[in-house]
Amino acid sequence: MSLPLFIGKIIDTAEVPTSENVSIEEVQVLGVSPNVPDLILGLEPYQFYIGLGVLFTVGAVANFGRSYLLRSVGEKLVARLRSRLFSKILAQDSYFFDIGPTKTGMKTGDLISRISSDTQIIAKTLSGNISDGARSLISGLVGLSMMCFVSWKLTLCMSMIFPPLIVMSWFYGRKIKALSRLIQENIGAMSKVTEEKLNGVKTIQAFSQQKMMVHDYNVEIKEIFNNSIREGKLAGIYYGFNGFLGNITMIGLLVVGAKLIGMGELTIGDLSSFMMYAVYTGSSVFGLGNFYTELMKGIGAADRIFELIDYKSNIPIHLGKKVDNLYGDINFQNINFIYPSRKDSTIFRDMNMSIKQGQNVCIVGPSGSGKSTISQLLLRFYDPQSGQVLVNGHNIQDLNLNFYRTKIGYVQQEPLLFSGTIKENILFGKEDATFEEIEQALRLSNSYAFVNNLPQGIETKIGASTSTQLSGGQRQRISLARTLIRRPKILILDEATSALDSISEEIVMRNLSHLNKEEGVTIISIAHRLSTIKNSERIVVLNQEGEIVEDGKFDSLISNPSSEFNKLLQSHSVE
């Protein structure tokens, strides 16, 4: 910021030779002296220029340090923010994904948008934008001070530009904050559509509905485009007005400065210095306006981030007591339950059910009767509106949820296998498992033969990004092995063998029956296939209203022509 002052002093040292055609009075009017001293600011010229070079070098090093330091701090803060946000999302309950802070549910695409796009905007605000804002503020204050030092009259004239700039920036910042948040929400909605359509690309192709899907995607793109255009128009008005105001101010300063030179109150060098300071200060003021604008964008993105971070989970996963002895009876007592996203549909009314330790129970019923909801309540993905779930006499709402879930095995109908090797997927169930334990889990799930027939065995990479594609039955068996390696005493199978062929299913069910009888594992199956149901020692039948209408052994229910179980068979709700 000292450069304009030095330039002005150098200009004033310019030698103007006096002659017969140039009078002393004319030279003085020009603002220079006919007898130029050799010193610049009291220094010899070579000393002055060496000092100036050193000053510029120090300034360059300081600029590097400022940019690097602020970028490092900003990126570290954002990295921690992303990690904290991801951890917070993983700790949320099902209410978060069904309802969430938006009251419409949190979808994967929107969450990805917040973790990636919104945090990137915050990173830009914390690193480059704050750095530029601090530089603009310091440059503006120093420039204003130097302008007052050179000419307080011209500085007073220039200060007239500040009130309209401040008012304009305030209104613009408020508008841009709202627009920025709206655009980020549009990007989140587009990410949701993208994720959904790409996950179902085979279905889309099978129905030849590519044009319809592209149309749906274009609708989301158009929303982003329209709001971005609104932001562009607003920015155009703001910066256009600021540029016009700045140009008028510069012309006005030149006119007033020329008059002051004529009056002998300024030299040409002083006016040159002042105009350069005016340009620096004006740029700093505009930079502060841009800083405020970007800051509002960052605040809009931060609102979406902290909306998730501040969201309180209805079901905390780290609180409660850790109980090792959970190997007892399971009791559902007076359960009333409604899904939070379907408040007009009651699933259970005063439902009571007891499962003895070591029983092999199968829950059957028509679609929508609440079979899977029982497993959701037992795993405490949801809490009932009233009633309680007891395991070995302990209310699961009093237990440390993470610790409690380590005692339960859960296999879904459509299991998720992570990108990586088969071994890594199985070790997801027990990180410190030995090779013998992995082999035993593979044998129990009837996976050992087909895994060993793969080119790389358990080191074979699986997942959407690899060329190795497993069938639905193979995926279910790998998922079952991942669960069995934990040696749970309570095993929940939610249509866990629905994709298996009859021979593989028979082997798996025989192995599970062995665990049930020899090791006392309590098995709760949810099934539609008769071949799965008949392997259970007890059948619980639900009707469409979620009521338990029958409870007994398979042979007694199947032999009774008027039983509700046989009615399910006749209605093809059981295959």
C-alpha positions in Angstrom: 0.0 0.0 0.0 3.1 2.3 0.1 3.6 2.0 -3.6 1.3 4.9 -4.7 3.1 7.2 -2.2 6.5 6.2 -3.6 5.3 6.7 -7.2 4.1 10.2 -6.3 7.4 11.1 -4.8 9.3 9.7 -7.8 7.0 11.8 -10.1 7.8 14.9 -8.0 11.5 14.3 -8.4 11.2 14.7 -12.2 13.6 17.5 -13.3 11.9 20.4 -15.1 14.6 22.6 -16.7 14.0 26.3 -16.4 14.5 28.4 -19.5 13.6 31.6 -21.0 10.3 30.1 -22.1 9.4 28.7 -18.7 9.0 31.0 -15.7 9.5 30.0 -12.1 5.9 30.7 -11.5 4.8 28.3 -14.2 7.0 25.6 -12.8 5.5 26.1 -9.4 2.1 25.9 -10.9 3.1 22.5 -12.3 3.8 21.4 -8.7 7.6 20.6 -9.2 10.7 22.3 -8.2 13.3 23.6 -10.7 16.1 22.6 -8.4 15.6 18.9 -7.8 17.4 17.4 -4.8 19.1 14.1 -5.3 17.4 12.5 -2.2 14.1 10.6 -2.2 12.3 10.5 1.2 15.7 11.5 2.7 17.5 8.6 1.0 19.9 8.3 -1.8 18.2 7.0 -5.0 20.1 3.6 -4.9 19.2 3.2 -1.2 15.6 4.1 -1.9 15.3 1.5 -4.7 17.0 -1.2 -2.8 14.7 -0.6 0.2 11.7 -0.7 -2.2 12.8 -4.0 -3.6 13.2 -5.5 -0.1 9.7 -4.2 0.8 8.2 -5.8 -2.3 9.9 -9.1 -1.5 8.6 -9.0 2.1 5.1 -8.3 0.7 5.3 -11.3 -1.7 6.3 -13.6 1.1 3.5 -12.3 3.3 1.0 -12.9 0.5 2.2 -16.5 0.2 1.9 -17.0 3.9 -1.5 -15.4 4.1 -2.9 -17.6 1.3 -1.3 -20.8 2.5 -2.2 -20.4 6.1 -5.8 -19.4 5.6 -6.3 -22.2 3.0 -4.8 -24.7 5.4 -7.0 -23.6 8.3 -10.1 -23.5 6.1 -9.5 -27.0 4.6 -8.8 -28.5 8.1 -12.0 -27.0 9.4 -14.1 -28.3 6.5 -12.5 -31.7 6.7 -13.5 -31.9 10.4 -16.9 -30.6 9.5 -17.4 -33.3 6.8 -16.3 -36.0 9.2 -18.6 -34.8 11.9 -21.5 -34.5 9.6 -21.0 -38.0 8.2 -20.7 -39.4 11.7 -23.9 -37.5 12.7 -25.8 -39.0 9.7 -24.7 -42.5 10.5 -25.8 -42.1 14.1 -29.3 -40.9 13.1 -32.4 -43.1 13.6 -35.0 -44.0 11.0 -37.1 -41.0 12.0 -34.4 -38.8 10.5 -34.6 -40.5 7.1 -38.4 -40.7 7.2 -39.1 -37.2 8.4 -35.9 -35.3 9.2 -35.5 -31.6 9.7 -37.1 -30.9 6.3 -40.3 -32.8 7.4 -40.2 -34.6 4.0 -37.5 -37.1 4.8 -33.8 -37.1 4.1 -32.8 -38.8 0.9 -29.3 -40.1 0.0 -28.8 -37.7 -2.9 -29.6 -34.6 -0.7 -27.3 -35.8 2.0 -24.5 -36.3 -0.5 -25.1 -32.8 -1.8 -24.8 -31.3 1.6 -21.6 -33.3 2.5 -19.9 -32.4 -0.8 -21.3 -29.3 -2.4 -22.4 -27.3 0.7 -19.2 -28.0 2.6 -17.2 -27.0 -0.5 -18.9 -23.6 -0.4 -18.1 -23.3 3.2 -14.4 -24.2 2.4 -14.3 -21.4 -0.2 -15.7 -19.0 2.3 -13.3 -20.0 5.1 -10.2 -20.0 3.0 -10.1 -17.7 -0.1 -13.1 -15.5 0.7 -12.1 -14.7 4.3 -8.5 -14.1 3.1 -9.7 -11.7 0.4 -12.1 -10.0 2.8 -9.3 -9.5 5.4 -7.0 -8.1 2.7 -9.7 -5.8 1.4 -10.5 -4.5 4.9 -6.8 -3.8 5.7 -6.1 -2.4 2.3 -9.2 -0.2 2.5 -8.3 1.2 6.0 -4.6 1.8 5.1 -5.6 3.3 1.7 -8.2 5.6 3.4 -5.5 6.7 6.0 -3.0 7.4 3.2 -5.6 9.3 1.3 -6.3 11.5 4.3 -2.5 12.0 4.7 -2.2 13.1 1.0 -5.4 15.3 0.9 -8.2 15.3 3.4 -10.4 17.4 1.1 -10.4 14.8 -1.7 -10.9 12.0 0.9 -14.0 13.8 2.1 -15.3 14.0 -1.4 -14.7 10.2 -1.9 -16.4 9.2 1.3 -19.7 10.2 -0.2 -19.7 6.9 -2.2 -19.7 4.8 1.0 -23.4 5.1 2.2 -25.0 4.0 -1.0 -22.5 1.1 -1.3 -23.2 -0.1 2.2 -27.0 0.0 1.7 -26.8 -1.7 -1.6 -24.5 -4.4 -0.3 -26.7 -5.1 2.7 -29.8 -5.6 0.6 -27.9 -7.6 -2.0 -26.4 -9.9 0.7 -29.7 -10.8 2.1 -31.2 -11.6 -1.3 -28.1 -13.7 -2.3 -28.2 -15.7 1.0 -31.8 -16.8 0.3 -31.1 -17.5 -3.3 -27.9 -19.4 -2.5 -29.8 -21.7 -0.1 -32.5 -22.2 -2.6 -30.0 -23.2 -5.3 -28.3 -25.6 -2.9 -31.7 -27.2 -2.1 -32.3 -27.5 -5.9 -28.9 -29.2 -6.3 -29.9 -31.6 -3.5 -33.2 -32.4 -5.2 -31.3 -33.0 -8.5 -28.9 -35.3 -6.7 -31.8 -37.3 -5.3 -33.3 -37.7 -8.8 -29.9 -38.6 -10.2 -29.3 -41.3 -7.5 -32.7 -42.8 -7.9 -32.6 -43.0 -11.7 -29.1 -44.3 -11.9 -29.9 -47.0 -9.3 -32.8 -48.1 -11.4 -31.1 -47.8 -14.8 -31.9 -51.4 -15.8 -35.5 -51.0 -14.9 -35.7 -47.8 -17.0 -34.1 -49.5 -19.9 -36.4 -52.5 -19.6 -39.4 -50.3 -19.9 -37.8 -48.0 -22.5 -38.6 -44.9 -20.4 -35.3 -43.1 -21.0 -37.1 -40.0 -22.4 -39.4 -39.7 -19.4 -36.5 -40.0 -17.0 -34.5 -37.4 -18.9 -37.5 -35.1 -18.8 -37.8 -35.5 -15.0 -34.1 -34.8 -14.7 -34.4 -31.7 -16.9 -37.1 -30.4 -14.7 -34.7 -30.3 -11.8 -32.0 -28.8 -14.0 -34.4 -26.1 -15.1 -35.1 -25.2 -11.4 -31.4 -24.7 -10.8 -31.0 -22.8 -14.1 -33.8 -20.4 -13.3 -32.6 -19.6 -9.8 -29.1 -19.2 -11.1 -30.3 -16.7 -13.7 -32.1 -14.8 -10.9 -28.8 -14.7 -9.0 -27.0 -13.6 -12.2 -29.5 -10.7 -12.8 -29.2 -9.6 -9.2 -25.4 -9.7 -9.4 -25.5 -7.8 -12.6 -27.6 -5.0 -11.1 -25.3 -4.8 -8.0 -22.0 -4.8 -9.8 -23.3 -2.6 -12.6 -24.5 0.0 -10.1 -21.2 -0.2 -8.2 -19.1 0.2 -11.4 -21.1 3.2 -12.5 -20.8 4.8 -9.1 -17.1 4.1 -9.0 -16.5 5.7 -12.5 -18.4 8.8 -11.6 -16.5 9.1 -8.3 -13.1 8.8 -10.1 -14.1 11.6 -12.6 -15.2 13.8 -9.8 -12.0 13.3 -7.9 -9.9 14.2 -11.0 -11.9 17.4 -11.5 -11.6 18.5 -7.8 -7.9 17.4 -7.7 -7.2 19.5 -10.8 -8.7 22.6 -9.2 -6.6 22.0 -6.0 -3.5 21.8 -8.2 -4.4 25.1 -9.7 -4.9 26.5 -6.3 -1.4 25.3 -5.3 -2.8 22.9 -2.6 -1.6 19.7 -4.4 1.2 18.7 -6.5 0.9 16.5 -9.6 2.7 13.7 -7.7 0.2 14.1 -4.8 -2.8 13.8 -7.1 -1.2 10.8 -8.8 -0.7 9.1 -5.4 -4.2 10.0 -4.3 -5.8 8.6 -7.5 -3.9 5.3 -7.1 -4.9 5.1 -3.5 -8.5 5.9 -4.6 -8.3 3.0 -7.0 -6.9 0.7 -4.3 -9.5 1.8 -1.8 -12.3 1.6 -4.2 -11.3 -1.9 -5.2 -11.1 -2.8 -1.5 -14.6 -1.5 -0.9 -15.9 -3.5 -3.9 -13.9 -6.4 -2.6 -15.6 -6.1 0.8 -19.0 -6.1 -1.0 -18.0 -9.3 -2.8 -16.8 -10.7 0.5 -20.1 -10.0 2.1 -21.9 -11.6 -0.8 -19.8 -14.8 -0.7 -20.1 -14.8 3.1 -23.9 -14.8 2.7 -23.6 -17.8 0.3 -21.4 -19.6 2.9 -23.9 -18.8 5.6 -26.7 -20.2 3.5 -24.7 -23.4 2.9 -23.8 -23.5 6.6 -27.5 -23.3 7.6 -28.1 -26.6 5.6 -25.1 -28.2 7.3 -25.9 -27.2 10.8 -29.5 -28.1 10.3 -28.3 -31.7 10.2 -25.7 -31.4 12.9 -28.1 -29.7 15.4 -30.8 -32.3 14.7 -31.5 -34.3 17.8 -32.0 -38.0 17.3 -35.1 -39.5 18.8 -33.2 -42.7 19.6 -29.6 -42.1 20.9 -27.2 -44.9 20.1 -24.5 -44.3 22.8 -26.6 -43.8 25.9 -27.9 -46.5 28.2 -26.5 -49.5 30.1 -24.4 -52.2 28.5 -25.8 -55.6 29.4 -24.0 -58.8 28.3 -26.7 -61.3 29.3 -29.4 -60.7 26.7 -29.9 -64.3 25.9 -33.4 -64.8 27.2 -37.1 -64.5 26.3 -38.2 -61.7 24.0 -41.5 -60.0 24.9 -43.6 -57.4 23.0 -46.0 -55.9 25.5 -49.0 -53.8 24.5 -47.3 -52.4 21.4 -49.0 -49.6 19.5 -47.1 -48.4 16.5 -47.5 -46.0 13.6 -44.8 -45.2 11.1 -43.9 -41.4 11.4 -44.3 -41.0 7.6 -47.7 -42.7 7.5 -49.6 -41.3 10.5 -52.9 -42.3 9.0 -52.0 -46.0 8.9 -51.8 -47.9 12.2 -49.6 -51.0 12.1 -50.1 -52.5 15.6 -52.8 -52.0 18.3 -52.0 -53.5 21.7 -49.9 -56.2 20.1 -48.5 -58.8 22.5 -46.1 -61.6 21.6 -43.6 -63.7 23.5 -40.7 -65.6 22.1 -38.9 -68.1 24.3 -35.1 -68.3 24.3 -33.9 -70.8 21.7 -37.1 -70.9 19.7 -37.3 -71.0 16.0 -40.2 -68.7 15.1 -41.5 -67.8 11.7 -43.8 -64.8 11.3 -46.1 -64.9 8.3 -48.9 -62.7 6.9 -50.1 -60.8 3.9 -48.0 -57.9 2.6 -48.4 -54.8 4.9 -49.4 -56.8 7.9 -46.4 -55.7 10.0 -44.0 -58.7 9.7 -40.9 -56.7 9.0 -42.0 -54.0 11.5 -41.5 -56.5 14.3 -37.8 -56.8 13.4 -37.6 -53.0 13.1 -38.9 -52.7 16.6 -36.7 -55.4 18.0 -33.6 -53.8 16.5 -35.0 -50.4 17.8 -34.9 -48.7 14.4 -38.2 -47.3 15.7 -39.8 -46.9 19.1 -43.5 -47.8 19.6 -45.9 -45.0 20.5 -46.7 -47.0 23.6 -45.8 -50.4 25.0 -42.3 -51.9 25.4 -40.0 -54.5 24.0 -38.2 -56.6 26.6 -35.2 -58.9 26.0 -34.3 -61.1 28.9 -36.3 -58.8 31.1 -34.5 -55.6 30.0 -36.4 -52.8 28.3 -34.4 -52.2 25.1 -35.0 -48.4 25.5 -32.8 -48.6 28.6 -29.9 -50.3 26.8 -26.9 -48.9 25.0 -28.1 -49.3 21.5 -24.8 -49.9 19.7 -23.8 -52.5 22.3 -27.2 -54.2 22.2 -27.1 -54.5 18.4 -23.8 -56.3 18.5 -25.6 -59.2 20.2 -28.2 -59.5 17.4 -27.7 -60.9 13.9 -29.9 -59.3 11.1 -30.1 -60.4 7.4 -32.3 -58.5 5.0 -34.0 -59.6 1.8 -31.9 -57.2 -0.3 -28.5 -57.1 1.5 -25.9 -54.4 0.9 -22.4 -55.6 0.1 -19.7 -52.9 0.2 -17.2 -52.4 -2.6 -14.1 -54.5 -1.7 -13.3 -58.1 -1.4 -15.5 -60.9 -0.1 -13.2 -61.3 2.8 -13.6 -57.6 3.7 -17.3 -57.9 3.5 -17.4 -60.8 5.9 -14.9 -59.2 8.3 -17.4 -56.3 8.5 -19.3 -58.5 10.9 -16.2 -59.2 13.0 -13.0 -57.3 12.3 -10.7 -59.6 14.3 -12.1 -62.9 13.0 -9.6 -65.6 12.2 -9.4 -67.5 8.9 -11.0 -70.5 10.5 -14.0 -68.4 11.6 -14.4 -67.0 8.1 -14.3 -70.5 6.7 -16.9 -71.7 9.2 -19.2 -68.8 8.4 -18.9 -69.5 4.7 -19.8 -73.2 5.3 -22.8 -72.3 7.5 -24.1 -70.0 4.8 -23.4 -72.5 2.0 -21.0 -70.0 0.4 -17.8 -72.0 0.7 -18.0 -73.8 -2.6 -18.9 -71.0 -4.9 -16.5 -68.6 -3.2 -13.6 -71.0 -3.7 -14.6 -71.5 -7.3 -14.0 -67.8 -8.0 -10.6 -66.9 -9.5 -9.4 -65.1 -6.4 -11.4 -66.9 -3.8 -12.3 -64.7 -0.8 -10.0 -62.0 -2.2 -12.3 -61.5 -5.1 -13.5 -57.9 -5.4 -17.2 -57.4 -5.5 -19.4 -54.3 -5.8 -20.9 -52.1 -8.5 -17.5 -50.8 -9.6 -16.0 -54.2 -10.4 -16.6 -56.7 -13.2 -17.5 -59.5 -10.7 -21.3 -59.6 -10.4 -22.8 -62.0 -7.8 -26.3 -63.4 -8.2 -29.1 -62.5 -5.7 -28.7 -65.8 -3.9 -24.9 -65.5 -3.7 -25.3 -62.0 -2.3 -27.7 -63.3 0.3 -25.4 -66.1 1.4 -22.4 -63.7 1.7 -24.6 -61.4 3.8 -25.6 -64.4 6.0 -22.0 -65.4 6.4 -21.2 -61.8 7.5 -23.9 -62.1 10.2 -23.1 -65.6 11.4 -19.5 -64.8 11.9 -20.6 -62.7 14.9 -22.1 -65.8 16.5 -25.3 -64.0 17.6 -27.7 -65.5 20.0 -30.7 -63.8 18.4 -30.9 -64.1 14.6 -33.4 -62.2 12.5 -34.0 -63.4 9.0 -36.1 -61.0 6.9 -36.8 -63.0 3.7 -33.1 -63.8 3.9 -33.3 -66.9 1.7 -35.8 -65.7 -0.8 -33.3 -65.6 -3.7 -31.9 -69.0 -3.0 -32.6 -72.1 -5.1 -34.4 -75.0 -3.3 -31.2 -77.0 -2.7 -29.2 -74.1 -1.3 -32.1 -73.1 0.9 -32.4 -76.6 2.3 -28.7 -76.7 3.2 -28.8 -73.2 4.8 -31.9 -74.0 6.8 -30.4 -77.3 8.0 -27.3 -75.4 9.2 -29.4 -72.8 10.9 -31.6 -75.5 12.6 -28.3 -77.0 13.9 -27.4 -73.6 15.5 -30.9 -73.3 16.9 -30.8 -76.8 18.5 -27.2 -77.2 19.5 -26.2 -73.6 20.5 -29.6 -72.2 21.5 -29.7 -69.5 18.9 -33.2 -67.8 18.9 -34.2 -67.5 15.2 -37.0 -65.1 14.1 -37.8 -65.6 10.4 -40.0 -63.5 8.2 -41.0 -65.4 5.1 -43.4 -66.0 2.3 -42.0 -69.3 1.0 -43.5 -72.5 2.4 -40.1 -74.2 2.2 -38.8 -71.7 4.7 -41.9 -71.7 7.0 -42.0 -75.5 7.5 -38.5 -75.5 9.0 -39.7 -73.4 11.9 -41.1 -75.0 15.1 -43.6 -72.2 15.7 -45.7 -70.1 13.2 -47.1 -66.7 14.1 -49.8 -65.6 11.7 -50.7 -61.9 11.3 -53.8 -60.5 9.5 -53.9 -57.3 7.4 -54.6 -55.2 10.5 -51.4 -56.4 12.2 -53.2 -58.6 14.7 -52.0 -62.1 15.7 -54.7 -64.4 14.6 -52.9 -67.7 14.9 -49.9 -69.1 16.8 -48.9 -72.7 16.7 -46.9 -75.5 15.1 -46.6 -75.9 11.4 -48.2 -79.4 11.3 -51.2 -78.4 13.3 -51.9 -75.2 11.3 -51.4 -76.9 7.9 -53.6 -79.8 8.8 -56.5 -77.5 9.8 -58.4 -76.6 6.6 -60.1 -73.6 8.2 -56.9 -72.1 9.7 -55.8 -68.6 8.9 -52.5 -70.1 7.7 -54.3 -72.2 5.1 -56.3 -69.1 4.0 -53.0 -67.4 3.4 -51.8 -70.4 1.3 -55.0 -70.2 -0.8 -54.7 -66.5 -1.3 -51.1 -67.0 -2.5 -49.7 -64.7 0.2 -47.6 -67.7 1.0 -45.8 -69.4 -1.9 
